């Protein structure tokens, strides 16, 4: 079902870049798989530590690293790319979860260092 008040769906979402002689077109990749992978991997590492599947000290260091790098920064960037692609739901979800993982990493560092 297609509603008349919605804009037409375009499959050629991308950025226009200037070349030396003409205007070229470069499509932007879908960042949803990257954002979901970042969320799932970081959540699985945290859950393994909470369920005592992994050693707590080793898992805490691994979780902080993944919370900053993969769950935080990468997922937030995936959200920004989704904003550029006009996919507001994925962009909002990835930016919110990316911000959560960044704040979780900061909290764990502050808790560890006192």
Secondary structure, DSSP 8 states (H G I E B T S, - for coil): ---TTS----S--EEEEE-SSSEEEEE----HHHHHHHHHHHHHHHHHHHTTSS-HHHHHHHHHHHHHIIIIIIHHHHHHHHHHTT-HHHHHHHHHHHHHHHHHHHHHHHHHH-
